Amino acid sequence: MVINKLILLILLFFCKISYVFTQKLPDGFCPSPLIYKNSTDRISDINRGYQFIGETNCVQPCPSLVYSESDWKNFFDASLYGGAISIFCSLFLLITYSPLVNNKHNRHTISIMFLFSGIFIMLASNGRVFWNNNEGYFDRICPEKGRFARQSDRYCLAMGIFYQFGCLTGMMWWTTLSVDVWMTIKKIKISNRQIFYYACIVNFLAIFLTFIPIARDQYGASNFGIGCWILGLWDQVFGFWAPLGICLTIGCIFITLIMYEIYKATGQIKKKLLLKYYKPLVLIILMFFEFFYMFIFITYIIDHRNKYNDEVAEYIVCILINSGNPNYDEICKIKRSIPPAAQFLFFLFSRLMGFEGVIFYGLTNQTKRIWLRSFWFNNRISLKFRSSFNISSSTNSSTNTFEKQTPSHLVDPIDQFDNIEISNNQNIELSQIENK
């Protein structure tokens, strides 16, 4: 008897859904938060980003119902302020390790430069960092009321390209950095030509995987994001999540190998290895967990996508059935299977990478040396200024010495450090990375 009642209730529920989603509502009427859309070309409007509710002229609001309005604002603020700080941090590192400042390149500095160039481009996808700040919270992803931005919207396309290319570049060069640290410890060297070919291949892959979705018209704003990215599930898997999974696997292997090399070293060698590599190693591990969290979170969303759709459908059925009740907004409450805190961490982690980079690569002796030996500190104007400063703060004799010979602090410290050998004729070379 109980089973029969349960079956009857289920049948009645699905009959309600079928009735609600096939009925025609009065023109111009849609219960809040649904939005009325007078559509003359339904297919075209769907392609433009409107999400119609069944056969009605009601569309889902933008941003979507998956989170409350206050949750969406919190996500946006975290992205805006965290991204604004991080983008300037990554820009500083990009300039520092670029040919504009750094005139001595090796495998390691090239990896750092491309890594933070990718992070900078990814963060630049947050249009409100560069574009009009006077617009509303979500005007870039919701260009019209109830419409999710699509590739045909120029800002949406720009956001999608920047985010996709930046993420791909960042994660592939993060993997390269983990391999490079291990190769440095093992004294494995490769030629400049090999480095050049590798950089071309990696950047070509990033460009290829970025522009394939454009040909398939796949960039747009989704129910889960605060920007534009790839919409189709299989396009996401092929264009991003599969490459990320490969990068995470390679990165995990080489993190383990690095830790093993440090573990098996003894005495002074272990101390020197720890002192030399703890900063890049900690950064690599932090970014591994951040990329890994992004991977796990999106897997969770994909796994719960149908459940989310059912929750939204149930909520919409409720408000349509109870729209005649003035208290329907209190009767109908949407269930949210995706915790807002988990989504918040997803946005936060992707916008902390530039800040972390400055901590582990910006506040180092290597960064100081790069700037001190750069053109910007060794041109006629800067040398004249520094000479004047020394005159005002030194004795006449020290001033004459400064004018007659190159100051000791302008001698390339990296060259000096590269000549230092580890005592006891040990065979571990520590000269390529300096992060004291």
C-alpha positions as CSV (number, residue, x, y, z in Angstrom):
1,M,0.0,0.0,0.0
2,V,2.8,2.4,0.9
3,I,4.6,1.5,-2.3
4,N,1.5,2.3,-4.4
5,K,1.1,5.7,-2.7
6,L,4.8,6.5,-3.4
7,I,4.4,5.5,-7.1
8,L,1.2,7.7,-7.3
9,L,3.0,10.7,-5.8
10,I,5.9,10.3,-8.3
11,L,3.5,10.1,-11.2
12,L,1.7,13.2,-10.0
13,F,4.9,15.1,-9.6
14,F,6.0,14.3,-13.2
15,C,2.6,15.1,-14.4
16,K,2.9,18.5,-12.8
17,I,6.2,19.1,-14.5
18,S,4.8,18.0,-17.8
19,Y,1.8,20.3,-17.3
20,V,3.8,23.3,-16.2
21,F,6.5,23.1,-18.8
22,T,4.0,22.7,-21.7
23,Q,1.4,25.2,-20.6
24,K,1.2,28.7,-22.1
25,L,1.4,31.4,-19.5
26,P,-0.3,34.8,-20.0
27,D,1.7,37.2,-22.2
28,G,4.0,39.3,-20.2
29,F,3.7,37.2,-17.0
30,C,6.6,35.4,-15.3
31,P,6.8,34.9,-11.5
32,S,10.0,36.3,-10.0
33,P,12.9,35.5,-10.3
34,L,12.0,34.3,-13.8
35,I,12.1,36.9,-16.5
36,Y,9.7,37.4,-19.4
37,K,11.2,37.3,-22.9
38,N,9.0,38.2,-25.9
39,S,10.6,35.9,-28.4
40,T,9.9,36.0,-32.1
41,D,12.7,33.6,-33.0
42,R,13.2,31.1,-30.2
43,I,16.1,29.2,-31.7
44,S,18.0,32.4,-32.3
45,D,17.4,33.6,-28.8
46,I,18.5,30.3,-27.3
47,N,21.7,30.6,-29.4
48,R,22.2,34.1,-28.1
49,G,22.1,32.9,-24.5
50,Y,18.5,32.9,-23.3
51,Q,17.5,29.8,-21.2
52,F,13.8,29.3,-21.7
53,I,11.7,27.4,-19.2
54,G,9.9,24.7,-21.1
55,E,7.5,26.1,-23.7
56,T,6.9,29.3,-21.8
57,N,8.3,32.7,-22.6
58,C,10.0,32.8,-19.2
59,V,13.8,32.6,-19.0
60,Q,16.2,31.9,-16.2
61,P,17.8,35.0,-14.6
62,C,21.5,35.7,-15.2
63,P,23.5,34.9,-13.2
64,S,21.8,31.5,-12.7
65,L,19.8,30.2,-9.8
66,V,22.5,27.8,-8.8
67,Y,23.6,30.3,-6.1
68,S,21.9,33.2,-4.4
69,E,22.5,36.8,-5.5
70,S,24.6,37.5,-2.4
71,D,26.7,34.4,-3.1
72,W,27.4,35.6,-6.7
73,K,28.4,39.0,-5.4
74,N,30.8,37.4,-2.9
75,F,32.3,35.3,-5.7
76,F,32.7,38.4,-7.9
77,D,34.3,40.5,-5.2
78,A,36.8,37.8,-4.3
79,S,37.6,37.5,-8.0
80,L,37.9,41.2,-8.5
81,Y,40.0,42.2,-5.5
82,G,42.1,39.0,-5.3
83,G,42.7,39.1,-9.1
84,A,43.6,42.8,-9.0
85,I,46.4,42.2,-6.5
86,S,47.5,39.0,-8.1
87,I,47.6,40.5,-11.6
88,F,50.1,43.2,-10.6
89,C,52.2,40.6,-8.8
90,S,52.4,38.4,-11.9
91,L,53.1,41.4,-14.1
92,F,56.0,42.3,-11.9
93,L,57.5,38.8,-12.2
94,L,56.8,38.7,-16.0
95,I,58.7,42.0,-16.5
96,T,61.5,40.9,-14.1
97,Y,62.2,37.7,-16.0
98,S,61.5,39.0,-19.5
99,P,64.2,40.3,-21.8
100,L,63.2,43.9,-20.8
101,V,65.0,43.4,-17.5
102,N,66.7,40.0,-17.4
103,N,69.6,39.8,-19.9
104,K,70.8,36.4,-18.8
105,H,68.4,33.5,-19.5
106,N,68.5,29.8,-18.7
107,R,66.0,27.0,-18.6
108,H,64.8,28.0,-15.2
109,T,64.2,31.7,-15.8
110,I,62.4,30.9,-19.1
111,S,60.1,28.6,-17.3
112,I,59.3,31.3,-14.7
113,M,58.7,33.9,-17.4
114,F,56.2,31.8,-19.3
115,L,54.5,30.5,-16.1
116,F,53.7,34.0,-14.9
117,S,52.9,35.3,-18.3
118,G,50.2,32.6,-18.4
119,I,48.9,33.6,-15.0
120,F,48.9,37.3,-16.0
121,I,46.9,36.6,-19.1
122,M,44.5,34.3,-17.2
123,L,43.9,37.1,-14.6
124,A,43.5,39.6,-17.3
125,S,40.3,37.8,-18.4
126,N,38.7,39.5,-15.4
127,G,37.4,42.4,-17.5
128,R,36.7,44.6,-14.6
129,V,40.4,44.9,-13.9
130,F,40.9,46.8,-17.2
131,W,37.5,47.7,-18.5
132,N,34.7,49.9,-17.3
133,N,34.3,49.7,-13.5
134,N,31.2,51.7,-13.4
135,E,29.0,49.0,-14.8
136,G,26.9,46.5,-12.8
137,Y,28.2,43.4,-11.1
138,F,27.6,41.0,-14.0
139,D,27.1,43.2,-17.1
140,R,29.9,41.5,-18.9
141,I,28.5,38.0,-18.6
142,C,24.8,39.2,-18.6
143,P,24.7,41.8,-21.4
144,E,20.9,41.8,-21.4
145,K,18.4,41.0,-18.7
146,G,18.1,37.2,-18.6
147,R,20.7,36.6,-21.3
148,F,24.0,34.8,-20.7
149,A,26.8,36.2,-22.8
150,R,27.9,34.2,-25.8
151,Q,30.9,34.2,-28.2
152,S,29.2,36.7,-30.4
153,D,29.6,39.3,-27.6
154,R,33.1,40.6,-28.1
155,Y,34.0,41.0,-24.4
156,C,32.8,37.4,-23.8
157,L,35.0,36.1,-26.5
158,A,38.0,38.1,-25.3
159,M,37.4,36.8,-21.7
160,G,37.2,33.2,-22.9
161,I,40.4,33.4,-25.0
162,F,42.4,35.1,-22.3
163,Y,41.2,32.7,-19.6
164,Q,41.7,29.5,-21.7
165,F,45.1,30.5,-23.1
166,G,46.4,31.8,-19.7
167,C,45.3,28.7,-17.9
168,L,46.8,26.3,-20.4
169,T,50.1,28.3,-20.6
170,G,50.3,28.5,-16.8
171,M,49.7,24.8,-16.1
172,M,52.0,23.6,-18.8
173,W,54.9,25.8,-17.7
174,W,54.2,24.9,-14.1
175,T,54.8,21.3,-15.2
176,T,58.0,22.4,-17.0
177,L,59.2,24.2,-13.8
178,S,58.8,21.0,-11.7
179,V,60.8,19.0,-14.3
180,D,63.4,21.8,-14.5
181,V,64.1,21.7,-10.7
182,W,64.6,18.0,-10.8
183,M,66.9,18.3,-13.9
184,T,69.0,21.0,-12.1
185,I,69.5,18.8,-9.1
186,K,70.5,15.8,-11.3
187,K,72.8,18.1,-13.4
188,I,71.0,17.2,-16.6
189,K,71.6,19.9,-19.3
190,I,69.9,20.6,-22.6
191,S,70.9,22.9,-25.4
192,N,69.4,26.3,-26.0
193,R,68.0,25.0,-29.3
194,Q,66.1,22.3,-27.4
195,I,64.7,24.8,-25.0
196,F,63.6,27.0,-28.0
197,Y,61.9,24.0,-29.7
198,Y,60.2,23.0,-26.5
199,A,58.9,26.5,-25.8
200,C,57.5,26.7,-29.4
201,I,55.7,23.3,-29.0
202,V,54.2,24.2,-25.6
203,N,52.9,27.6,-26.7
204,F,51.6,26.2,-30.0
205,L,49.6,23.6,-28.1
206,A,48.2,26.3,-25.9
207,I,47.2,28.4,-28.9
208,F,45.7,25.4,-30.7
209,L,43.6,24.3,-27.7
210,T,42.4,27.9,-27.3
211,F,41.2,28.5,-30.8
212,I,39.5,25.1,-31.5
213,P,36.5,26.1,-29.3
214,I,36.1,29.3,-31.4
215,A,35.6,27.3,-34.5
216,R,32.9,25.3,-32.6
217,D,31.3,28.5,-31.2
218,Q,31.8,27.2,-27.7
219,Y,32.8,30.2,-25.7
220,G,30.1,31.7,-23.4
221,A,28.9,32.3,-19.9
222,S,27.6,29.3,-18.0
223,N,25.4,28.6,-15.0
224,F,28.5,28.1,-12.8
225,G,31.0,30.8,-13.7
226,I,31.6,34.6,-13.3
227,G,33.2,34.9,-16.7
228,C,33.1,33.3,-20.2
229,W,34.8,30.0,-20.9
230,I,34.2,26.8,-22.9
231,L,30.5,25.7,-22.6
232,G,30.4,22.1,-24.0
233,L,31.4,19.3,-21.7
234,W,33.5,17.3,-24.2
235,D,35.1,20.5,-25.5
236,Q,36.1,21.3,-21.9
237,V,37.5,17.7,-21.4
238,F,39.5,17.7,-24.6
239,G,40.6,21.3,-24.5
240,F,41.4,21.7,-20.8
241,W,40.7,19.0,-18.2
242,A,42.5,16.2,-20.1
243,P,45.6,18.3,-20.5
244,L,45.4,19.4,-16.9
245,G,45.2,15.8,-15.8
246,I,48.3,15.0,-17.8
247,C,50.2,18.0,-16.3
248,L,49.1,17.1,-12.8
249,T,50.4,13.5,-13.3
250,I,53.8,14.7,-14.6
251,G,54.1,17.3,-11.9
252,C,53.3,14.9,-9.1
253,I,55.9,12.4,-10.4
254,F,58.6,15.1,-10.5
255,I,57.7,16.6,-7.1
256,T,58.1,13.1,-5.7
257,L,61.5,12.7,-7.5
258,I,62.7,16.1,-6.2
259,M,61.8,15.2,-2.6
260,Y,63.5,11.8,-3.0
261,E,66.7,13.5,-4.2
262,I,66.7,15.8,-1.2
263,Y,65.8,13.0,1.2
264,K,68.7,10.7,0.0
265,A,71.3,13.5,0.3
266,T,73.3,13.7,3.5
267,G,74.9,16.3,5.7
268,Q,75.9,19.6,4.2
269,I,74.6,18.6,0.8
270,K,71.0,18.2,2.2
271,K,71.2,21.6,3.9
272,K,72.4,23.2,0.7
273,L,69.7,21.5,-1.4
274,L,67.0,22.6,1.1
275,L,68.3,26.1,1.2
276,K,68.6,26.3,-2.5
277,Y,65.3,24.7,-3.6
278,Y,62.8,25.1,-0.8
279,K,61.1,28.1,-2.3
280,P,60.5,26.8,-5.8
281,L,59.5,23.4,-4.3
282,V,57.0,25.0,-2.0
283,L,55.5,27.0,-4.8
284,I,55.3,24.0,-7.1
285,I,53.5,22.0,-4.4
286,L,51.1,24.8,-3.6
287,M,50.2,25.3,-7.3
288,F,49.8,21.5,-7.6
289,F,47.2,21.5,-4.9
290,E,45.4,24.5,-6.4
291,F,45.3,22.9,-9.9
292,F,44.3,19.6,-8.3
293,Y,41.4,21.2,-6.4
294,M,40.2,22.8,-9.6
295,F,40.3,19.4,-11.2
296,I,38.4,17.7,-8.4
297,F,35.8,20.5,-8.1
298,I,34.9,20.5,-11.8
299,T,34.6,16.7,-11.6
300,Y,32.2,17.1,-8.8
301,I,30.1,19.7,-10.7
302,I,30.0,17.4,-13.8
303,D,28.9,14.5,-11.5
304,H,26.2,16.6,-9.9
305,R,25.0,18.5,-13.0
306,N,21.9,16.4,-13.4
307,K,21.1,16.8,-9.8
308,Y,21.4,20.6,-10.1
309,N,19.2,20.6,-13.1
310,D,16.5,18.6,-11.2
311,E,16.7,21.0,-8.3
312,V,16.2,24.0,-10.5
313,A,13.4,22.3,-12.4
314,E,11.7,21.4,-9.1
315,Y,12.0,25.0,-7.9
316,I,10.6,26.4,-11.1
317,V,7.7,24.0,-11.0
318,C,7.0,25.2,-7.4
319,I,7.0,28.9,-8.3
320,L,4.9,28.4,-11.4
321,I,2.3,26.4,-9.5
322,N,2.2,28.8,-6.6
323,S,2.6,32.0,-8.5
324,G,-1.0,33.0,-7.5
325,N,0.0,32.9,-3.9
326,P,1.5,36.2,-2.7
327,N,3.9,34.3,-0.4
328,Y,5.1,31.9,-3.1
329,D,8.7,33.1,-2.6
330,E,8.6,31.8,1.0
331,I,7.0,28.6,0.0
332,C,9.4,27.8,-2.8
333,K,13.1,27.4,-1.8
334,I,15.7,26.1,-4.2
335,K,18.0,23.4,-2.9
336,R,21.6,23.9,-3.6
337,S,23.7,20.7,-4.0
338,I,26.9,22.7,-4.7
339,P,28.3,24.4,-1.5
340,P,29.0,28.1,-2.1
341,A,32.3,27.7,0.0
342,A,33.6,25.1,-2.5
343,Q,32.9,27.5,-5.5
344,F,34.5,30.4,-3.6
345,L,37.7,28.4,-3.1
346,F,37.7,27.6,-6.8
347,F,37.7,31.3,-7.7
348,L,40.1,32.2,-4.9
349,F,42.8,29.6,-5.7
350,S,43.0,30.5,-9.4
351,R,43.5,34.2,-8.3
352,L,46.2,33.6,-5.7
353,M,48.9,32.3,-8.0
354,G,50.4,35.7,-8.9
355,F,50.6,36.7,-5.2
356,E,52.3,33.4,-4.3
357,G,54.7,33.9,-7.1
358,V,55.9,37.2,-5.7
359,I,56.4,35.7,-2.3
360,F,58.5,32.8,-3.6
361,Y,60.2,34.4,-6.6
362,G,59.8,38.1,-6.2
363,L,61.3,38.6,-2.7
364,T,64.6,36.9,-3.5
365,N,68.2,37.8,-4.0
366,Q,67.9,36.6,-7.6
367,T,65.2,39.2,-8.4
368,K,67.4,41.9,-6.8
369,R,70.4,40.8,-8.9
370,I,68.4,40.7,-12.1
371,W,67.3,44.3,-11.6
372,L,70.8,45.5,-10.5
373,R,72.4,44.1,-13.6
374,S,69.6,45.3,-16.0
375,F,69.8,48.2,-18.4
376,W,67.4,50.2,-16.1
377,F,70.1,50.4,-13.4
378,N,73.1,50.6,-15.6
379,N,72.3,53.3,-18.2
380,R,73.8,56.8,-18.2
381,I,70.9,58.4,-16.3
382,S,70.6,55.9,-13.5
383,L,74.4,55.7,-13.1
384,K,74.5,59.5,-12.8
385,F,71.7,59.5,-10.3
386,R,73.4,56.8,-8.2
387,S,76.7,58.6,-8.5
388,S,75.1,61.8,-7.2
389,F,73.5,59.8,-4.4
390,N,76.9,58.4,-3.4
391,I,78.5,61.8,-3.5
392,S,75.9,63.1,-1.0
393,S,76.3,60.1,1.3
394,S,80.1,59.3,1.0
395,T,83.4,61.0,1.5
396,N,85.3,62.6,-1.4
397,S,87.7,59.7,-1.5
398,S,84.9,57.1,-1.9
399,T,83.3,59.3,-4.5
400,N,86.5,59.4,-6.6
401,T,86.7,55.6,-6.3
402,F,83.1,55.2,-7.5
403,E,83.8,57.4,-10.5
404,K,87.0,55.6,-11.5
405,Q,85.8,52.0,-11.3
406,T,82.8,49.9,-11.5
407,P,81.1,49.6,-8.1
408,S,81.3,46.3,-6.4
409,H,77.5,46.0,-6.1
410,L,77.3,46.3,-9.9
411,V,79.4,43.2,-10.5
412,D,77.2,40.3,-11.4
413,P,76.6,38.3,-8.3
414,I,75.2,35.4,-10.2
415,D,78.5,35.1,-12.0
416,Q,80.3,35.1,-8.7
417,F,77.9,32.5,-7.2
418,D,78.1,30.2,-10.2
419,N,81.8,29.8,-9.5
420,I,81.2,28.6,-6.0
421,E,81.6,24.8,-5.6
422,I,80.3,22.6,-2.9
423,S,83.0,21.4,-0.5
424,N,84.2,17.8,-0.4
425,N,84.0,17.5,-4.2
426,Q,80.3,16.7,-4.1
427,N,78.7,16.3,-7.5
428,I,75.5,18.1,-7.0
429,E,75.3,21.5,-8.9
430,L,73.3,24.2,-7.2
431,S,74.1,27.1,-9.5
432,Q,71.0,27.5,-11.6
433,I,68.5,28.6,-9.1
434,E,69.0,31.1,-6.3
435,N,66.2,31.6,-3.9
436,K,67.8,32.4,-0.6
